[in-house]
Amino acid sequence: MHLCALVTANQLVGFIIYWQWPDVLFIEHFAIDPALRGQQFGQQALAQLVRTDYTHVILEVERPEDETSQRRVRFYERQGLP
């Protein structure tokens, strides 16, 4: 398990918890400080993480049953994660 702090200008903006195997990347938890969303920190972090050469990238996400979870799923889809 890997825990990566997302930091800019000495400020914690979020974190990612993921697991990796030779051909699988499993993203278990991904969070950006709500006050700092919309500044592309999440987009940049995901782009760097999935840029590596994995056959499969699996992202754990809740069911899109409310507006907040639907927005999260749409964000992941815009990043190229089906």
N, C-alpha and C positions, 0 to 999 in steps of 0.2 A: 504494500500500500504506500502511496506517495501523497504527501500533503504539500501543496505548493501555495505559498502566500503570494498574492498579487499586490505588488508595491509600486508606487510611483511617487517621486519626490519625497521619499521617506515616509509616505503615508500608506497604510494598509487599505486597499480598495476592495479586496475580496480574497477568495481562496478556491482551490480545486482539490478534490480528493479523487485519486484515480488508481487503478491497478493496471499492470501491464504484463503481458506474456509475449512470446516472440511474434505472434501474428494478431494479437487481440489487445485493444486498448479499451478498458471499461471505465467510463467516467461515472463515479458514484455520486458525487456531490459537487455543485458548482454554485457559488454565491458571490454577488457583488453588493457592496454597501448600497442600500436603496437611495441614499442621498447622492451617490456618484453614478447612478445608472444613466444611460444615454450619452456617455462620453467615450464609448467604444472600448472600454477596458475589457468587457466580457468578450466582445468580438475578437479583439487582438489576442487574448489569452487562449481562446478556443482555436484560433487559426494556428498559433504556434504549437499547440498540443497535438492537433490532428494532422499537422504537416508531416509528421514522421511517417515512416513506411509500415503501416499496419494493414493487414488484409481486412480486418473488421474493426470498426469503431462502434462501441455500444454505449449509449447514454441512458442512464436511468432517469426517468421523468414521471411525474404523477399524471394521472388521468386528467385530460383537459375538460374538467367539469364546471369550472367557473371562469370568469374573465381573466383573472390573474394567471391561472394555469394555462389557459388558451394562449395568452400572450407569450408565456415561456416557450410553449411548443412552437409557436410561429417564429420566435427568435432562433431556436435551434434549427428549424427548417431553412431559414434565411442563411444560416451558416453552412448549409449543405448537408446537414444531418437529417436523414429521412425519419 
